Amino acid sequence: MNREIEFRGLRVSDKKWIEGDLLHDHWLHGDKFLKKSIRYLINGIYSFPIEVIPESVGQFTGKKDCYDKKVFTGDLISDRPNGKYICEVIFDNDLLSFATRNIKTGGIIYLNNFTYAYIVGNIHEHPHLLTQQK
């Protein structure tokens, strides 16, 4: 398998997105415990772990949307930029596969291709989209 393993999370310090390797239960300099943190490569050297909000962590699916933007779990996608039907990108533990869950019906769809999908937000910055269709 040749898939890029990458995670995204909101930094605790300023609520901005950061992408890289996910670390669990990490002691920073022996005095600060980080429940979840992300580190990334800068010129071939890993950064110090940066604390992220645990609930905001999403995994890169290995796919990109129609604008070549990386698709992560927790993203909300649609078939149009302002689409009526919105799905949340999830990881299905039963089938060990990335999938989408229709916000309105709860139905699961297994997608191999996001070429015709538009990222319209994510569940952390746009929670109103989760209830918009119900």
Secondary structure per residue as TSV (DSSP state, phi and psi in degrees):
chain	resnum	aa	ss	phi	psi
A	1	M	-	360.0	130.8
A	2	N	-	-121.2	73.6
A	3	R	-	-121.6	137.4
A	4	E	-	-73.7	122.5
A	5	I	-	-98.1	114.0
A	6	E	-	-147.9	150.6
A	7	F	E	-126.4	161.2
A	8	R	E	-133.9	144.9
A	9	G	E	-157.1	159.6
A	10	L	E	-85.1	124.9
A	11	R	B	-61.4	139.2
A	12	V	T	-64.2	-39.0
A	13	S	T	-64.8	-41.9
A	14	D	T	-138.7	9.2
A	15	K	-	58.5	31.3
A	16	K	-	-102.4	150.3
A	17	W	E	-72.7	143.4
A	18	I	E	-138.0	142.3
A	19	E	E	-121.4	145.0
A	20	G	E	161.9	-150.2
A	21	D	E	-83.9	137.1
A	22	L	E	-90.7	132.3
A	23	L	E	-118.0	138.8
A	24	H	E	-108.4	141.6
A	25	D	E	45.7	65.3
A	26	H	E	-110.0	132.9
A	27	W	E	-89.5	123.4
A	28	L	E	-99.0	115.4
A	29	H	T	58.3	21.5
A	30	G	T	73.4	-0.8
A	31	D	T	-124.3	-12.9
A	32	K	E	-127.4	127.2
A	33	F	E	-96.1	125.2
A	34	L	E	-109.9	114.6
A	35	K	E	-60.9	-48.8
A	36	K	E	-135.8	136.2
A	37	S	E	-148.4	160.8
A	38	I	E	-128.2	139.3
A	39	R	E	-124.9	153.2
A	40	Y	-	-139.2	163.4
A	41	L	E	-85.2	133.8
A	42	I	E	-126.8	111.2
A	43	N	T	51.4	41.9
A	44	G	T	82.1	2.0
A	45	I	E	-119.6	136.1
A	46	Y	E	-73.1	140.3
A	47	S	-	-73.1	168.3
A	48	F	-	-65.9	149.1
A	49	P	-	-60.5	137.8
A	50	I	E	-114.6	124.9
A	51	E	E	-66.9	134.3
A	52	V	B	-124.1	158.4
A	53	I	-	-70.7	117.2
A	54	P	G	-52.9	-40.5
A	55	E	G	-68.1	-18.0
A	56	S	G	-88.3	-8.2
A	57	V	-	-68.2	129.6
A	58	G	E	-133.9	149.1
A	59	Q	E	-97.8	141.2
A	60	F	E	-66.6	131.0
A	61	T	E	-80.1	-12.6
A	62	G	E	88.8	-0.5
A	63	K	E	-115.6	160.6
A	64	K	E	-127.8	154.1
A	65	D	-	-83.4	-173.1
A	66	C	T	-66.6	-15.5
A	67	Y	T	-99.9	13.5
A	68	D	S	66.4	28.8
A	69	K	-	-96.8	133.5
A	70	K	E	-60.4	137.6
A	71	V	E	-101.9	124.3
A	72	F	E	-115.3	157.0
A	73	T	T	-61.6	142.5
A	74	G	T	95.7	-13.4
A	75	D	E	-72.8	152.3
A	76	L	E	-109.8	126.6
A	77	I	E	-122.8	158.7
A	78	S	E	-144.0	168.9
A	79	D	S	-85.9	-5.9
A	80	R	S	-141.0	156.9
A	81	P	T	-56.4	-36.3
A	82	N	T	-119.9	42.1
A	83	G	-	-61.2	151.8
A	84	K	S	-79.0	-35.0
A	85	Y	-	-100.8	119.8
A	86	I	E	-117.6	137.5
A	87	C	E	-124.0	146.1
A	88	E	E	-95.7	134.5
A	89	V	E	-80.0	125.9
A	90	I	E	-131.1	172.4
A	91	F	E	-113.3	121.4
A	92	D	E	-88.0	110.3
A	93	N	T	-68.1	-28.0
A	94	D	T	-67.5	-42.6
A	95	L	T	-103.6	2.3
A	96	L	T	50.7	53.8
A	97	S	E	-148.5	149.9
A	98	F	E	-74.3	145.2
A	99	A	E	-153.1	178.9
A	100	T	E	-124.0	145.3
A	101	R	E	-114.9	122.4
A	102	N	E	-64.8	125.4
A	103	I	T	-63.2	-37.4
A	104	K	T	-77.1	-47.1
A	105	T	T	-99.1	-21.2
A	106	G	-	81.9	-1.7
A	107	G	-	-66.6	144.9
A	108	I	E	-99.5	134.4
A	109	I	E	-125.7	130.0
A	110	Y	-	-96.1	116.2
A	111	L	-	-110.1	135.3
A	112	N	S	-98.4	-13.8
A	113	N	-	-142.3	128.4
A	114	F	-	-107.5	16.6
A	115	T	T	-56.2	-32.6
A	116	Y	T	-106.5	18.0
A	117	A	-	-103.1	148.2
A	118	Y	E	-117.6	130.0
A	119	I	E	-77.7	120.4
A	120	V	E	-106.7	0.6
A	121	G	E	154.7	-160.2
A	122	N	E	-148.8	165.1
A	123	I	T	-70.5	-15.0
A	124	H	T	-91.3	-38.6
A	125	E	T	-95.5	-17.2
A	126	H	-	-133.8	55.6
A	127	P	T	-63.8	-21.3
A	128	H	H	-62.5	-26.4
A	129	L	H	-68.4	-23.8
A	130	L	H	-69.8	-30.7
A	131	T	H	-102.6	-8.2
A	132	Q	H	-59.7	-35.2
A	133	Q	T	-98.2	-6.7
A	134	K	-	-83.0	360.0
